[in-house]
Amino acid sequence: MWRMEAKKAFSLLVCLVCLFFLLPRAGAAAAVSSGVELKLVSPEEVKTEPGQVLTLSLLVINHSGAAAHFTEKLELPPDWQVIIPPSPFQLAPYDQQVRLVSLLVPPNSPAGSYRIGYSLIRRERGGGPLQAAVKVEVAPVSAVASLIEEKPPVVAAGEEYKVKLRYLNKGNSTISLSFAVQNAPVYPVEISPLEMTLQPGASQVLSVSVKTKINGEEASAVRHILRIAAVDKETLLPLVNNTIVTEILPAIAGKYDRYHRIPANFSIITGGHQPAAIFRGYPDYN
């Protein structure tokens, strides 16, 4: 009697082991239809960033004794691009093949969750399409670029000059900016606007006005250094820095003289070999 019970227990154990290897493993999505199995080798949830290349892999197994011909179909979010396009293929009896799906996440793709759908259709009759899906989580990215649109190379002391910078949101989420300004020598500086909010792909111009001062003691040009930092209002971290250098020419003090005087010696000869007179002075050159 005990031998019969042991034999039944052994048979049950063998069946459980076979089921373990035949059933899809935990964490891998699988679909079976008409002797064909589709397994998702990649994780069901993927995290990525805008502008990245995303590659997914799937395994197709033909469990039948007949050759099978397939066509592929992808379901993508708007503006997502396919690098490796779907193409028809075939499997011999009891054959298998790994299929790759390569996608480009748009650089301006908003942060959030997206679904990538994959369908496998067998040309032969019998059975419906096999399907698999991947959830893609696009992370938020903060990226701001700046462009100097207006800047004078030289300014006379005492004059006011303006600088214009354009800020572009190259990230995938809305961002609010404030600005920190430093300058040396220290002149009065005004900026407009004080803050700006940019949607993804949007841009706005910042105007900076600098009022220079007249310093009569300085006889040479001064290099005015203007530093502007765009700061993320949420994280308080600087996202982009600009340094602008402008030459400040000194103001002319006193009455302007259009003559240039050069020390020189010259002689006047009146007919003989000896000079009649020798003059030393500063001739005028107009």
C-alpha positions as CSV (number, residue, x, y, z in Angstrom):
1,M,0.0,0.0,0.0
2,W,2.7,2.4,0.9
3,R,4.5,1.8,-2.4
4,M,1.3,2.8,-4.3
5,E,1.0,6.0,-2.2
6,A,4.7,6.8,-2.9
7,K,4.2,6.3,-6.6
8,K,1.2,8.7,-6.7
9,A,3.1,11.3,-4.7
10,F,6.0,11.0,-7.2
11,S,3.7,11.3,-10.2
12,L,2.2,14.5,-8.6
13,L,5.6,15.9,-8.1
14,V,6.6,15.3,-11.7
15,C,3.4,17.1,-12.9
16,L,4.1,20.1,-10.7
17,V,7.7,20.3,-12.0
18,C,6.5,20.2,-15.6
19,L,3.9,22.9,-15.0
20,F,6.6,25.1,-13.4
21,F,8.7,24.9,-16.6
22,L,5.8,25.2,-19.1
23,L,4.1,28.1,-17.4
24,P,5.5,31.7,-17.9
25,R,7.8,32.8,-15.2
26,A,6.7,35.4,-12.7
27,G,7.2,39.0,-13.8
28,A,7.2,38.1,-17.6
29,A,4.0,38.7,-19.6
30,A,3.1,36.0,-22.0
31,A,0.3,35.3,-24.5
32,V,-0.5,32.0,-26.3
33,S,-2.6,31.4,-29.4
34,S,-2.8,28.4,-31.8
35,G,0.5,27.0,-30.7
36,V,2.4,30.3,-30.8
37,E,3.6,32.0,-27.6
38,L,4.6,35.7,-27.2
39,K,6.7,36.6,-24.2
40,L,7.8,40.1,-23.0
41,V,11.5,39.8,-22.1
42,S,11.8,43.5,-21.1
43,P,10.3,44.7,-17.9
44,E,6.6,45.6,-18.0
45,E,7.5,49.1,-16.5
46,V,10.4,51.2,-17.8
47,K,11.7,54.6,-16.7
48,T,13.4,56.9,-19.2
49,E,14.0,60.6,-20.0
50,P,13.2,62.8,-23.0
51,G,15.5,62.3,-26.0
52,Q,16.5,58.8,-25.0
53,V,16.4,55.7,-27.2
54,L,14.2,53.0,-25.7
55,T,14.7,49.3,-26.8
56,L,12.2,46.6,-25.9
57,S,12.7,42.8,-26.5
58,L,10.0,40.1,-27.0
59,L,10.3,36.4,-27.6
60,V,8.1,34.6,-30.1
61,I,8.0,30.7,-29.8
62,N,6.3,28.4,-32.3
63,H,5.2,25.3,-30.4
64,S,3.4,23.9,-33.4
65,G,4.7,21.5,-36.0
66,A,3.9,23.9,-38.9
67,A,5.7,26.9,-40.1
68,A,4.1,30.2,-39.1
69,H,4.2,33.7,-40.8
70,F,3.7,36.8,-38.8
71,T,3.2,40.6,-39.1
72,E,3.9,43.1,-36.3
73,K,2.0,46.2,-35.3
74,L,3.0,49.0,-32.8
75,E,0.8,51.4,-30.8
76,L,2.8,54.5,-29.9
77,P,2.0,57.8,-28.2
78,P,1.9,60.8,-30.5
79,D,5.2,62.1,-31.9
80,W,7.2,59.0,-30.7
81,Q,9.4,57.7,-33.5
82,V,10.3,54.1,-34.5
83,I,14.0,53.5,-35.1
84,I,13.6,49.7,-35.9
85,P,10.2,49.5,-37.8
86,P,8.0,46.4,-37.6
87,S,8.6,43.9,-40.4
88,P,7.1,40.5,-41.4
89,F,8.9,37.3,-40.4
90,Q,8.4,33.6,-40.2
91,L,9.2,30.8,-37.8
92,A,10.0,27.2,-38.6
93,P,8.2,24.4,-36.6
94,Y,9.3,24.5,-32.9
95,D,11.5,27.5,-33.6
96,Q,11.8,30.8,-31.7
97,Q,13.0,34.3,-32.3
98,V,13.7,37.5,-30.3
99,R,12.0,40.6,-31.7
100,L,13.4,44.1,-30.9
101,V,11.4,47.3,-30.8
102,S,13.6,50.5,-30.7
103,L,11.9,53.9,-30.1
104,L,13.0,57.5,-29.7
105,V,11.4,59.4,-26.9
106,P,10.7,62.9,-28.2
107,P,13.0,65.5,-26.6
108,N,10.0,67.6,-25.6
109,S,7.9,64.7,-24.4
110,P,6.0,65.9,-21.2
111,A,6.6,64.0,-18.0
112,G,4.1,61.2,-17.3
113,S,3.1,57.6,-18.1
114,Y,2.8,56.2,-21.6
115,R,1.7,52.9,-23.1
116,I,3.6,51.0,-25.8
117,G,1.5,48.3,-27.4
118,Y,2.8,45.4,-29.5
119,S,0.6,43.1,-31.6
120,L,1.6,39.9,-33.4
121,I,-0.7,38.6,-36.1
122,R,-0.3,35.2,-37.7
123,R,-1.1,35.1,-41.4
124,E,-2.4,31.5,-41.3
125,R,-6.0,31.1,-40.2
126,G,-6.7,30.2,-36.6
127,G,-6.3,32.1,-33.4
128,G,-6.4,35.8,-32.7
129,P,-3.5,38.3,-32.5
130,L,-1.0,38.0,-29.6
131,Q,-0.5,41.2,-27.7
132,A,1.9,42.7,-25.1
133,A,2.2,46.1,-23.5
134,V,4.9,48.1,-21.7
135,K,4.3,51.1,-19.4
136,V,6.9,53.8,-19.9
137,E,7.5,56.5,-17.3
138,V,9.1,59.7,-18.7
139,A,10.8,61.6,-15.9
140,P,10.6,65.4,-15.6
141,V,13.7,67.2,-16.8
142,S,14.7,70.9,-16.2
143,A,16.8,72.4,-19.0
144,V,17.1,76.1,-19.8
145,A,19.2,77.7,-22.6
146,S,20.0,81.4,-23.0
147,L,20.9,83.5,-26.0
148,I,22.3,87.1,-25.9
149,E,20.2,89.0,-28.4
150,E,21.5,92.6,-27.7
151,K,24.7,93.9,-26.2
152,P,26.8,97.1,-26.9
153,P,30.5,96.5,-27.2
154,V,31.5,100.0,-26.1
155,V,29.7,102.6,-23.9
156,A,30.8,106.1,-22.9
157,A,31.0,106.8,-19.2
158,G,27.8,108.3,-17.8
159,E,25.5,106.7,-20.5
160,E,23.0,104.0,-19.9
161,Y,23.2,100.7,-21.9
162,K,20.9,97.7,-22.3
163,V,21.3,94.0,-22.6
164,K,18.7,91.5,-23.8
165,L,18.8,87.8,-23.2
166,R,16.3,85.2,-24.4
167,Y,15.6,82.2,-22.2
168,L,14.3,79.0,-23.8
169,N,12.7,76.1,-21.8
170,K,14.3,73.0,-23.4
171,G,12.9,70.7,-20.7
172,N,9.6,68.7,-20.6
173,S,7.9,70.5,-17.7
174,T,6.8,74.1,-16.9
175,I,9.5,76.0,-15.1
176,S,9.5,79.4,-13.2
177,L,12.6,81.5,-13.1
178,S,13.9,84.3,-11.0
179,F,17.2,86.2,-11.6
180,A,20.3,87.1,-9.6
181,V,22.4,90.0,-11.0
182,Q,26.0,91.0,-10.0
183,N,28.2,93.7,-11.6
184,A,31.6,95.2,-11.2
185,P,32.2,98.1,-11.0
186,V,28.9,98.4,-9.2
187,Y,26.4,100.4,-11.2
188,P,22.7,100.7,-10.8
189,V,21.0,97.8,-12.6
190,E,17.3,97.2,-13.4
191,I,15.8,94.0,-14.9
192,S,12.4,93.3,-16.5
193,P,10.6,91.1,-15.9
194,L,11.7,90.1,-12.4
195,E,10.3,86.6,-12.9
196,M,9.1,84.5,-15.8
197,T,7.2,81.2,-16.2
198,L,8.0,79.1,-19.3
199,Q,6.1,76.2,-20.8
200,P,8.0,73.4,-22.5
201,G,9.4,74.8,-25.7
202,A,8.5,78.4,-24.9
203,S,10.9,81.4,-24.7
204,Q,11.0,85.0,-23.3
205,V,13.3,88.0,-23.3
206,L,14.9,89.5,-20.2
207,S,15.9,93.2,-20.5
208,V,18.7,94.5,-18.3
209,S,19.4,98.3,-18.0
210,V,22.8,99.5,-16.6
211,K,23.4,103.2,-15.7
212,T,27.1,103.9,-15.8
213,K,28.9,106.6,-13.8
214,I,31.4,109.3,-14.7
215,N,34.7,109.0,-12.8
216,G,37.0,111.9,-13.5
217,E,40.0,110.3,-11.9
218,E,40.1,107.5,-14.4
219,A,41.8,108.3,-17.7
220,S,41.5,104.8,-19.3
221,A,38.7,102.5,-20.3
222,V,37.0,100.3,-17.7
223,R,35.7,96.8,-18.3
224,H,32.3,96.5,-16.8
225,I,31.4,92.8,-15.9
226,L,27.7,91.9,-15.7
227,R,26.8,88.4,-14.4
228,I,23.2,87.2,-14.7
229,A,22.0,83.9,-13.2
230,A,18.6,82.3,-14.0
231,V,17.4,80.4,-10.9
232,D,14.8,77.7,-10.6
233,K,12.2,79.2,-8.1
234,E,11.3,75.7,-6.9
235,T,14.7,74.2,-6.2
236,L,16.6,77.6,-5.9
237,L,19.3,76.2,-8.0
238,P,20.9,78.2,-10.9
239,L,20.1,76.7,-14.3
240,V,22.1,79.0,-16.6
241,N,24.7,81.7,-16.1
242,N,25.8,84.5,-18.4
243,T,28.7,86.8,-18.2
244,I,28.7,90.0,-20.3
245,V,31.7,92.3,-20.6
246,T,31.4,95.9,-21.9
247,E,34.1,98.5,-22.3
248,I,33.3,101.8,-20.6
249,L,35.2,104.7,-22.2
250,P,36.2,107.7,-20.0
251,A,34.5,111.1,-20.5
252,I,36.7,113.8,-22.0
253,A,37.5,116.4,-19.4
254,G,38.2,120.1,-20.3
255,K,38.0,121.8,-23.7
256,Y,38.6,119.6,-26.7
257,D,41.8,120.5,-28.7
258,R,41.9,119.4,-32.3
259,Y,45.7,120.1,-32.6
260,H,48.5,117.6,-31.9
261,R,51.8,119.1,-30.8
262,I,55.1,117.3,-31.3
263,P,58.5,118.6,-29.9
264,A,60.8,119.5,-32.8
265,N,64.0,121.4,-33.8
266,F,64.2,123.2,-37.2
267,S,66.5,125.8,-39.0
268,I,65.9,128.7,-41.4
269,I,68.6,129.2,-44.1
270,T,68.5,132.6,-45.8
271,G,71.0,132.1,-48.6
272,G,74.3,131.1,-47.0
273,H,75.5,127.9,-45.8
274,Q,75.0,128.8,-42.2
275,P,71.5,128.9,-40.7
276,A,70.2,132.4,-40.0
277,A,68.2,131.2,-37.0
278,I,67.5,128.1,-35.1
279,F,64.1,127.6,-33.6
280,R,63.0,125.1,-31.0
281,G,59.4,124.7,-30.3
282,Y,56.2,122.8,-30.9
283,P,54.9,123.2,-34.4
284,D,51.2,122.7,-34.9
285,Y,49.9,119.9,-37.1
286,N,46.2,120.3,-38.1
